[in-house]
């Protein structure tokens, strides 16, 4: 095994770090406090070509792999942008994977170049109030009327809905009691979002407030059949196909948050003097930070293994899920320890670690909970009976 970083990967890290230098923690604190989307940052990345890093070159992207995309997102998070930075670009970098793989040629030519250059923002509408992780139980339905679908239903946790022109929308086109498998009969549409038939309501949440997450109600929204991704009834499979990559990218974002928290904690431990010496000299402060560092480094190894596997066309479901679990756990521990290291000042916004703490906590819930990953590992790796 070769653990040496390639020249290209180092160039990616250096380029993203250079861009992020112009967007310090105070910029992200302001965006978070004012609930303002980081347009300046997004546009800078788009103009430099980073939004299209994982989109095929034939459609205006760079055609790079998940490893390269994960490095971009890790460095953005590690700069102090955390999830406010990553969530603003995550869906643009990889959210259109179902279209890349299953969309028609017309659809690809029409939409992918606009995503790659940063012009087209797309949200992701899957989760529903009464379905949660049980995607097969969604009730948002689409019926055929002439040459279009008509969509009615409600989604929650649709990130970037306020700022997106379109949404990758999973709907049921055949009743659950009419299909052989409960995951059949689900169809993926690339629907318009900013229309009179759509009502968007931001969800008031504890963190990552620069990027709105919303409840979206669809009241007979028309969607052209030409904007269907792939075949009718196979939408669930199309979404599953991109889950391993998503796990890896989310894990990289968590890793970056952990790195940012550690940087703040170590600097403070070296600078803060109590009882005539830096607090970092005390083992009660130093040892937990050392443990947090080891956990982050271990999580990174699983991320790198998973991204190498997926980029080389090998099975990686176990590794991708483990990477997400380990990185989310390590990131939150690092952020929590950074809060503890700062003591009372950790609760003050001006030191920024409370923001890392709030955003790292999200990673243990979304886009999939730690418990669901344990379900996967115990069933598919340990071959224990399914628990749900």
N, C-alpha and C positions, 0 to 999 in steps of 0.2 A: 504493500500500500504506500502511496506517495502522498505525503501531507504538505508538500511544498505548494504555496499559492502561485497560480499562474500569473504571468505578466499582465494578461488581460484583466484578470480579476482585481489585481492591485490597481490598475489604471481606473477601473470602475469605482473602486473605493475612494481613490484620491479625487476623482472628478465629483462624486457626490458630496464628499466632505467639503470640497471647495465651494460648491453651491450653497451648502447648508450653513457655511460660515456667515453668510449674509442674512440668515434667519435665526437669530439666537433665541434663547429661552424666553426672553421678554416678548418677542414677537408671538410666540405660541401661547404665552400666558394671556396676552391681549386678545388673540383670536378666541381662546377658550372663554375668557370672561365676557366677551361681547357676542359670543355665539356667531362669529363671523367666519365664513369659509375662507381658507388661506389662498385666495386667488393669485396673489403675487408669487407665492412659492410654486403653486401648480403651474402657472404660465411659464415660469423660469425653467422648470423641469421639462415642460412640453417643448419649448423653443430649443432646448438642448438635445431633444430627441429621446429622452429617457422614458417617456410614457409608452412609447411603442417598442420597448426593448424585447418583449416576448411575442410580438405580432410578426407574422412572416414578412420577409422582405418584399414579396410580391404585392403586398398591400400597404407598403409604406413604413413597415417596422424594421427592426434590426435582426429579427429572426434568431434571437438568442434563447438559451434554455432557462429552466427554472432556477438553476444555480445562479446565473447572472441576475435574474429578477430578484432572487432572494437577497443577494448582496446589496442591491439598490435599496430595498425596503429595510434591511438591517441598518444600513448606514443612515438612512433618513431618521429612523427611530432613535438610533444612538446619538444623533446630533442634539437631542433634546426635543425634537418634534413629536416623538412618541406616536401615539395613535392618532392625534390630531393631524399629523403629517401623513402617516401611512394610509389612513382611511380615505384621505382625499385623493389618493392615486392608486390604491390597491385594485379597485374594480376596473380602472382604465388599463392597468398593466396586464391583468390576467382575467378579468371578469368576462371577457368576450370569447373565452376558450370554446364554449359550445358552438359559437358561430364559426370560429376558425375551423373547427373539426367537422361540423355537421351542417352548416349553413349552405345555401345554394350559392353558386358562383355570382349571381346577381346581388344577393344579400352581402356577400363578402366585399365585392367591389364597391357597393354603395356605402357601407358603414365602416369597415375596418380602417381605411385610410383616414377617416375623420377621427376615429379613436386614437390612432397612432400619432396624429399631429396635435392631439389635445383638444380638438374642436368639439367632439361629441362625447358627452357624459352619459353613462349608462348606469342605472341602479339595478338591483337584484331583488325580485319579489317572489319569495318562496314561503316564508314562515307566516302562519296564521294564528289568531288568538286561541283557537280551540284545538290546534294540531300540534304546535310546538315542534319537537324533533320528529314526531311521527308524520313525516311528509305525506305518506299515502292517505292520510285522513283529511287533506285539505279539501275545502268546500268551494273555493272560488272556481266558477265554471265558465266555460265558453261554448256557445252554440253557433252553428253555422247558419248564416242568413245570406244567401246569394254568394258573392265572392269575398265574404269577410266573416270573421268571428265576432261575436258580441259577448263581452266579458262582464260578469257580475260577481262581486265578492269583496272580501276585505283581507288585507295583508298587514302585518306588523313588522317592525324592525327592518324597514326598507331604508337602508343608508343612502344618503345623497339624493333622496327623492325630490327635495326642493330644488336641487341644482341640476338635475338630469333631464335630458330631452327624451330619453327612452328608458324602458325597463325590460329586463329579461324576466318574463312573467310566467311562472308555472301555474297551469290551470288544469282543471279536470274536464276532458272532452267526452268521457264515457263514465257513467255512474260506477261507483266502486262495486256495487252488487251485480254488475253486468260483466265484469272482467274476470279472467281466470286467476291472475295474480293481482294483489291489491295495489301493486305499483304500476300496473298497466293502466292505460287510459288517461295518462297525464301528458300534457302537451306543452312545449316551450314556445312562447311567443316573444318577439321583440316589439313591444307595444309602445305607442306614444304615451307620454306621461303628463305633459302640460296641456291638458284638454278639459273642457267643461264637464265631461263625464267622470272626471277624476278629482277626488277630494284628498288633499294631503295635509296631515296634522302632525307637527313635530312632537316627539315624545320628550317630556322633561326628564332629563337623566343626570346621573351623578358626575359623569365625566365625559371626555372627548366631545366637548360641546362646540368645537369649531365645525364639526361635521354633523349635521342633523340626521337623526334616525327617526323614521316616521311611521305612523299608521296611514295606510292608503286605502281608500274606498273606491271601487270601480262600479259605476252605475251605468251598465249597458255601454261600455266602451267598445267602439268598433276597431277591429284590427284586421288589416288586409291579410288574406291567406298567404300572400307573398312574403309576409313578415313572420311566418312560422319557421322555426328552426328545425330542420330535418323533417322526419315523418311524424304524422299525428299519432299520439298514444305512446311515444317513446321518450318523452321529455325527461322522465325520471332517470333513465339510463344516461342521457346526455349530461345531466347534472352530476351524477355519480362519477362520470369519467374524469371530471376535473377536481374531484374532492381531494385526491392525494396531493396534487399540486397546491391546492389551497391550504391544506394542513402545513405544508412545508413553508409557504410564504408567511402564514400567520406565525409559525414558530420563529421565523427569522425576525419578524417585527417584535415579538416578545423578547427575543435575545437582545435586540437593540435597546429596548427599554431598560432591560437589566444592566446593560453596559452604561447607559446614561446615569442610572441610579448609582451604580458603583463609582463612577467618576466623581459625582457630587459627594458621595459619602467619604471616599478616600481623601479628597481635597479638604473636606471639613475636619476629618479626623487628624490630619496633619497640621491644620491651621488653628483649630480651637484649643486654647490653653486653659486648663482648669487645675487648680492646686499646683500651679507652677510648672506644668508639663503638658505636651499635646495629648489629647485624649486617646489618640491612636496608639500610644504607648501602653495603654491598659489592655490586657488580654480580653477583658469583658467586651471591649469594643472591637479589637482587632480580630479575634477568632471568628466571630459570626460573619465578619466581612470576608475572611479567608474561605469560610465554608460556602458563602454565597458565590464567590468567584469560581470555586471548583464546580459547583452545580451548573453555573452558566457555561463553563468550558465543556463539561460533559454533555450538556444539551446541544452545544454547537457541533460536537462530533456526530451526534445522531442526525442533525439537520444536514450536515455535509454528506453523510452516507445516503440519506434518503434522496437528496437532490441529485447525487451522482447516479443512483439507481434509476430514477425517473428519466433523467436526461439520456441515459444509455438504453432506454427501452426495456428495463427489467422490472419485475414486480416489486412494489415498494409500499404496499398498503400498511403493513405492520410498522415499518420504519417511519413512514409519514405520520401515522397516528402517535407513535411513541415520541417523535420529535416535538409534535405540538404539545403533548402532555408534559414532557420534561421541560421544555422551554417556558411554557406558561407558569409552571410551578417554580422554576428557578427565577424567572423575572419578578414574580410577586415577592418571593423571599428576599431578593436583592433590594427591591423597592421598599419593602417593609423594614429591612435592616437599615436602609438609608434614612428612613424616618426616625428609627430608634437612635441612630448615631447622632442625628441632629438634635435629639431631645425635643424640647418645646419649640425650637425654631423649625423643626420638621413639619410642624402644623401650619407654619406661616407660608403664604403663597410665594413670597419673594425668594424663597430658597428652592422652589420648583419641585422638590422631591414629593410633596403631597400630590402634585399633578401626575407624576410618574406612578405613584402608588395607586391612585384612582384608575389610571388607564391600564396598569398591569393587572389589576383585579378583574377587569373585563375579559382578559385573555383566558381566564379559567372558566368562563361561561360561554363565550362566543368565539367562532361561529358554531362550535360544538362544545358541550360541557366535558369536564374531565371524566365524569362518570360514564358518559357514552363511549369515550375512548377506552376506558377500562372494560366496558362491555365487549368492545371489539377484541381487545387483547386477550381477555379470558376465554372468549369463544373461539377465535380464529388462530391464536398463537398457542394457547394452552390446551385448546380443544375441550374445554369444559362445557357443560350444558348451557344453552342460551338462557339468559336471565330475564328476558322481557318478550 
